Structures are given as structure tokens and as C-alpha cells.
């Protein structure tokens, strides 16, 4: 379901109610007016989503997840996997205590369950992989020992161990259908440098595409998209106290490369897009086109060779010469 300014009905009332519960100053109405659009934009900005004032799949999902606080429900490995702010808070606490729950993405997968069981074993609790009142009480008792995110440390170590070469790297490349020409140009250029590239320009749901990238066991994921805002930027995964070090490094190199021929490229930004949140590898979303249609036409015609070179060179440098943090 997609809701935007001008829509009416019970779904709009539900949206305004959820935004109010999430902390927005919203009067519950059944019309999507200017005030509700502003509230949607504020929520999207706060959650690291695309700021377009339209309530689509990602915004709906984030609204639902924001309603879960740690302790509201039992947390355990399930199919489909549990998602919510309560899961992200559990991951944050486990990582801070030295139990590697993986990225703090609010998705309870096998890394989080393993960390939960390890904590339960070390605290003398029943190691059943279920986070309920007794486990939360045990976490609270030792919370003063928390230091930093072990998941961030592990990602740094993994990056140091991985070979720093584009040649042979498995790359999953995604682009919106309107950017098909650019995507195919980048695909060919990366292949010429020895990368093993999978390309998808279907415009399919992000969760479907990220699942494909995970099955492909890509070492890097790159999405070429437009933006709800003016300007050009590269986004990496960041949520709460966690940020993807590999994603930030790649985003910085891509930004530096894009700036060689585009003046107004923003600094890299942390986001929670599904492309970034659900992939299991270093991932960056390049928002190359804002709301100006003339920019899009220029990108897909006159600037195509230069843009291709900038993206491929930025990816190569991000892999072979990542910045230090």
C-alpha cells in the first residue's frame, strides 16, 4: 500500500495514529494533508529512510517496527524472522557486552540467536535462544560492563583479512529500470576488470533483490537509484550505535570519484534502506538523480561514459584502497 498527499480513508487514519505513537505531533485524521506529509518526512529522516513524504513499503515497515520496545514480546529465531526496534536494541546490548549479534539491523537472524545463546550460557540462564524477562534481567545486571560494538570490530577484522582486489570479486549490481543503460555500461566495465558481476535492472522489490545478492554470496553490493531529494549522494548502512565500516569506506571512495565530474555530491550518509539493511556484504546505494528530469536525461545520455568511469573507479578504489578508520 502506498499513501501520499490527497489520499483519504481508514489507512490514512492508521498512518497518522502510528506516526503519533512514534513521537510525531500528528492529529489523527483520515485525510493525507500537508501536516501529515511533513510528519512522514520527519519520520523518514529520523529513521534513515528516503525522504519523499510518501508512505510506501519501507516507511510502513519502519512504522510497524518502531512500535516494538524491548520486553514487549518474546524474541527468538523464527520464520519469517522477527523485526523491530526491540530486536535492534537486543543486538546493541549483546554487541556492547562482547557477544557478536551481527549488524544492529533489527532483524533477528542466526547471528543474533547465537549471540543470545552464548550470553545465556555465560550468565547461567537457560540457553534456549529465547529472550524473555529472565534473560532481559540478566542483561540489565551486567549492562555496566558494556564497552563497544563487537560487530563493528569483527567487520574491521574481516575487511583486513579479505583480498583487496576487484579482479575476482563477486559484485551484485542493481539499478532502476530507467538507469538500465548506465547499469549495463558499469556491468561491462567491471567485467573487463575481472569482477564477477550479477546485474538486475528489473526494479523488483528490494527484499527480493537483497535475497538474491545474499544467495550469490557477493563481496560487494551496489545499487544505482534516484532520490526523493535533490542532489547526488552515496548511502551506507547505519543504525543506532552501529555503522558499516566497509559500507562507509566504499561510499567515501565512490563519493570522491563522483566529485571528479559532479560539483554537488553530498557527503556519504548513513541510511537504513532495505538494500543496505538486508544485504550481508559491503553495500552502497548511489542516489544519482534527484527530482530534476533534465538531470536524469543528461545522466543517461551525454554523461554516460564519464559516470560509468567514476562509478567503476570508485568501486575499484573502495575495494583495493579503502580509507582507514
C-alpha positions as CSV (number, residue, x, y, z in Angstrom):
1,X,0.0,0.0,0.0
2,X,1.2,3.5,-0.9
3,X,-0.2,6.6,0.6
4,X,0.5,10.2,-0.4
5,X,-0.9,13.7,-0.1
6,X,-4.5,13.8,-1.1
7,X,-5.4,10.3,-0.1
8,X,-8.3,9.6,2.3
9,X,-9.7,6.8,4.4
10,X,-9.0,4.4,7.2
11,X,-5.5,3.6,6.0
12,X,-4.6,7.3,6.3
13,X,-6.1,7.4,9.8
14,X,-4.0,4.3,10.7
15,X,-0.9,6.1,9.4
16,X,-1.5,9.2,11.4
17,X,-2.1,7.2,14.5
18,X,1.1,5.3,14.1
19,X,3.1,8.5,13.4
20,X,1.7,10.0,16.6
21,X,2.7,6.9,18.6
22,X,6.2,7.1,17.1
23,X,6.5,10.6,18.6
24,X,5.3,12.8,15.8
25,X,3.0,15.7,16.5
26,X,0.1,14.5,14.4
27,X,-3.7,14.9,14.8
28,X,-5.4,11.6,13.9
29,X,-7.3,12.4,10.6
30,X,-8.4,10.4,7.6
31,X,-7.0,12.8,5.1
32,X,-3.4,13.0,3.9
33,X,-2.8,16.7,4.2
34,X,0.3,18.9,4.3
35,X,0.8,18.4,8.0
36,X,0.7,14.6,7.7
37,X,3.2,14.8,4.8
38,X,5.5,16.8,6.9
39,X,5.2,14.2,9.7
40,X,6.0,11.4,7.3
41,X,9.1,13.3,6.1
42,X,10.2,13.9,9.7
43,X,9.8,10.2,10.5
44,X,11.7,9.2,7.3
45,X,14.6,11.5,8.1
46,X,14.8,10.2,11.7
47,X,14.8,6.6,10.6
48,X,17.3,6.9,7.8
49,X,14.8,6.3,5.0
50,X,14.3,8.0,1.7
51,X,12.7,11.4,2.5
52,X,9.9,11.8,-0.1
53,X,6.8,12.3,2.1
54,X,5.2,9.2,0.6
55,X,4.3,6.3,2.8
56,X,5.4,3.2,0.8
57,X,6.5,-0.3,1.8
58,X,9.7,0.8,3.7
59,X,8.1,3.5,5.6
60,X,5.1,1.3,6.6
61,X,7.6,-1.4,7.7
62,X,9.6,1.1,9.8
63,X,6.4,2.4,11.4
64,X,5.3,-1.0,12.5
65,X,8.8,-1.9,13.8
66,X,9.0,1.3,15.7
67,X,6.1,0.1,17.8
68,X,8.1,-2.7,19.5
69,X,10.1,-1.9,22.6
70,X,12.5,-4.4,24.2
71,X,10.4,-6.5,26.6
72,X,7.1,-6.2,24.7
73,X,7.3,-9.7,23.4
74,X,9.5,-12.8,23.4
75,X,12.3,-12.7,20.9
76,X,13.6,-15.8,19.2
77,X,14.6,-17.1,15.8
78,X,11.5,-17.5,13.7
79,X,10.5,-17.8,10.0
80,X,9.9,-15.2,8.8
81,X,12.5,-13.5,11.0
82,X,11.3,-11.1,13.7
83,X,11.9,-7.5,13.0
84,X,11.6,-4.4,15.2
85,X,13.2,-1.8,17.4
86,X,13.2,-4.3,20.2
87,X,15.4,-6.6,18.1
88,X,17.8,-3.8,17.3
89,X,18.1,-2.9,21.0
90,X,18.8,-6.5,21.9
91,X,21.5,-6.6,19.2
92,X,23.0,-3.4,20.5
93,X,23.2,-4.6,24.1
94,X,24.6,-8.0,23.2
95,X,27.3,-6.4,20.9
96,X,28.2,-4.0,23.7
97,X,28.7,-6.9,26.1
98,X,31.0,-8.7,23.6
99,X,28.6,-11.2,22.2
100,X,28.6,-10.8,18.4
101,X,25.0,-10.4,17.4
102,X,25.9,-9.0,13.9
103,X,24.8,-5.8,12.5
104,X,22.3,-3.9,14.5
105,X,19.7,-4.1,11.8
106,X,16.6,-5.0,13.8
107,X,16.4,-8.4,12.1
108,X,16.7,-11.5,14.4
109,X,18.7,-13.9,12.4
110,X,21.2,-16.7,13.2
111,X,24.0,-14.3,14.4
112,X,21.7,-12.8,16.9
113,X,20.3,-16.1,18.1
114,X,23.9,-17.5,18.5
115,X,25.0,-14.4,20.5
116,X,21.8,-14.7,22.6
117,X,22.5,-18.4,23.4
118,X,26.2,-17.6,24.2
119,X,25.1,-14.8,26.6
120,X,22.6,-17.1,28.3
121,X,25.3,-19.8,28.8
122,X,27.7,-17.3,30.3
123,X,25.1,-15.8,32.6
124,X,23.9,-19.2,33.9
125,X,20.5,-18.8,32.2
126,X,18.7,-21.5,30.2
127,X,20.4,-21.4,26.8
128,X,17.2,-21.7,24.8
129,X,17.7,-18.8,22.4
130,X,14.6,-17.1,23.7
131,X,14.8,-13.6,25.1
132,X,12.2,-13.1,27.7
133,X,12.0,-11.5,31.2
134,X,14.7,-13.6,32.8
135,X,17.2,-13.0,30.0
136,X,16.5,-9.3,30.0
137,X,17.0,-9.1,33.7
138,X,20.4,-10.9,33.3
139,X,21.4,-8.4,30.6
140,X,20.4,-5.5,32.8
141,X,22.6,-6.8,35.7
142,X,25.7,-6.7,33.6
143,X,24.9,-3.7,31.4
144,X,27.5,-1.7,33.3
145,X,30.2,-3.8,31.7
146,X,29.3,-2.8,28.2
147,X,32.1,-1.3,26.1
148,X,31.6,-1.0,22.3
149,X,30.1,-2.9,19.4
150,X,31.9,-6.2,18.8
151,X,30.1,-6.4,15.5
152,X,32.0,-3.3,14.3
153,X,35.3,-4.8,15.4
154,X,34.6,-8.0,13.6
155,X,33.7,-6.2,10.4
156,X,37.0,-4.3,10.5
157,X,38.9,-7.6,11.0
158,X,37.0,-9.3,8.2
159,X,37.9,-6.4,5.9
160,X,41.6,-6.6,6.8
161,X,41.6,-10.4,6.0
162,X,39.8,-10.2,2.7
163,X,41.8,-9.8,-0.5
164,X,41.8,-6.2,-1.7
165,X,41.3,-6.8,-5.4
166,X,38.5,-6.0,-7.8
167,X,39.7,-8.9,-10.0
168,X,37.7,-11.9,-9.0
169,X,35.4,-10.0,-6.6
170,X,31.7,-11.0,-6.8
171,X,29.6,-7.9,-7.2
172,X,25.8,-7.7,-7.2
173,X,24.7,-4.7,-9.2
174,X,21.2,-3.3,-9.1
175,X,19.6,-0.4,-10.9
176,X,16.2,1.0,-11.5
177,X,14.8,0.3,-15.0
178,X,15.3,3.9,-16.1
179,X,19.0,3.5,-15.4
180,X,19.4,0.3,-17.4
181,X,21.8,1.8,-19.9
182,X,24.1,3.1,-17.2
183,X,23.9,-0.2,-15.3
184,X,24.8,-2.3,-18.4
185,X,27.8,0.1,-19.1
186,X,29.0,-0.3,-15.5
187,X,28.5,-4.1,-15.7
188,X,30.6,-4.4,-18.8
189,X,33.4,-2.2,-17.4
190,X,33.6,-4.1,-14.1
191,X,33.7,-7.4,-16.1
192,X,36.6,-6.1,-18.1
193,X,38.5,-5.6,-14.9
194,X,37.9,-9.2,-13.8
195,X,35.0,-8.7,-11.4
196,X,32.3,-11.4,-11.4
197,X,29.1,-9.4,-11.7
198,X,25.5,-10.2,-11.4
199,X,23.2,-7.5,-12.8
200,X,19.5,-6.9,-12.1
201,X,17.5,-4.0,-13.6
202,X,14.1,-5.5,-13.1
203,X,13.0,-2.9,-10.4
204,X,11.9,-5.8,-8.3
205,X,11.1,-5.4,-4.5
206,X,14.3,-4.6,-2.6
207,X,13.9,-7.6,-0.3
208,X,13.7,-9.9,-3.3
209,X,16.9,-8.4,-4.7
210,X,18.8,-8.5,-1.5
211,X,17.9,-12.1,-1.0
212,X,19.4,-12.8,-4.5
213,X,22.6,-10.9,-3.6
214,X,22.9,-13.0,-0.4
215,X,22.5,-16.2,-2.3
216,X,25.0,-15.0,-4.9
217,X,27.5,-14.6,-1.9
218,X,28.6,-11.2,-3.3
219,X,31.5,-9.5,-1.8
220,X,30.0,-6.1,-2.6
221,X,26.6,-4.7,-3.5
222,X,26.0,-1.6,-5.5
223,X,22.5,-0.1,-6.2
224,X,22.0,2.8,-8.7
225,X,18.8,4.7,-7.8
226,X,17.1,8.1,-7.9
227,X,16.3,10.1,-4.8
228,X,13.4,11.8,-3.2
229,X,15.7,14.7,-2.7
230,X,17.7,16.9,-4.9
231,X,21.4,16.2,-5.3
232,X,23.7,13.2,-5.5
233,X,24.9,11.1,-2.6
234,X,26.1,7.6,-1.6
235,X,24.5,5.8,1.3
236,X,25.8,3.1,3.6
237,X,24.1,1.1,6.4
238,X,24.0,2.9,9.8
239,X,21.5,2.3,12.6
240,X,21.7,3.5,16.2
241,X,25.2,2.9,17.5
242,X,26.3,0.7,14.6
243,X,27.6,1.7,11.2
244,X,29.0,-0.5,8.5
245,X,32.7,0.4,8.3
246,X,33.0,-1.4,4.9
247,X,30.0,0.4,3.5
248,X,31.2,3.8,4.7
249,X,34.7,3.2,3.2
250,X,33.2,2.3,-0.2
251,X,30.8,5.2,-0.1
252,X,33.6,7.6,0.6
253,X,35.7,6.3,-2.4
254,X,32.7,6.4,-4.7
255,X,31.9,10.0,-3.5
256,X,35.5,11.1,-4.2
257,X,35.3,9.6,-7.6
258,X,31.9,11.1,-8.5
259,X,33.2,14.5,-7.4
260,X,35.8,14.4,-10.2
261,X,33.0,15.5,-12.6
262,X,29.9,16.4,-10.5
263,X,30.2,19.5,-8.3
264,X,27.3,19.0,-5.8
265,X,27.9,15.5,-4.5
266,X,26.9,15.3,-0.8
267,X,29.0,13.6,1.9
268,X,28.2,9.9,2.4
269,X,25.1,9.4,4.5
270,X,24.1,6.5,6.9
271,X,20.7,5.1,5.9
272,X,18.5,2.1,6.7
273,X,17.3,1.3,3.2
274,X,16.4,-2.4,2.7
275,X,19.2,-2.6,0.1
276,X,21.6,-1.7,2.9
277,X,19.9,-3.3,5.9
278,X,19.2,-6.8,4.4
279,X,22.4,-7.5,2.5
280,X,25.1,-9.5,4.2
281,X,28.0,-7.8,2.4
282,X,29.6,-4.4,2.0
283,X,26.8,-2.4,0.4
284,X,26.3,1.1,-1.0
285,X,23.3,2.8,-2.6
286,X,24.3,5.6,-5.1
287,X,21.4,8.1,-5.5
288,X,22.5,9.7,-8.7
289,X,19.4,11.5,-9.9
290,X,17.3,14.0,-7.9
291,X,13.9,15.3,-8.8
292,X,15.0,17.2,-11.9
293,X,14.1,15.1,-15.0
294,X,16.7,17.0,-17.1
295,X,19.4,15.7,-14.8
296,X,18.2,12.2,-15.5
297,X,18.3,12.7,-19.2
298,X,21.8,14.1,-19.1
299,X,23.0,11.2,-16.9
300,X,21.6,8.6,-19.2
301,X,23.0,10.2,-22.4
302,X,25.8,12.7,-22.5
303,X,27.3,11.8,-19.1
304,X,27.1,8.0,-19.5
305,X,30.8,7.2,-20.2
306,X,32.0,9.6,-17.6
307,X,29.6,8.4,-15.0
308,X,30.5,4.8,-15.8
309,X,34.2,5.5,-15.3
310,X,33.5,7.3,-12.0
311,X,31.5,4.5,-10.5
312,X,33.8,1.7,-11.6
313,X,36.9,3.6,-10.4
314,X,35.3,4.5,-7.1
315,X,34.4,0.8,-6.6
316,X,37.9,-0.3,-7.5
317,X,39.5,2.2,-5.1
318,X,37.0,1.3,-2.4
319,X,38.0,-2.4,-2.7
320,X,41.7,-2.0,-3.3
321,X,42.5,1.1,-1.3
322,X,39.8,1.6,1.4
323,X,40.2,4.5,3.8
324,X,41.3,3.8,7.3
325,X,39.0,4.4,10.3
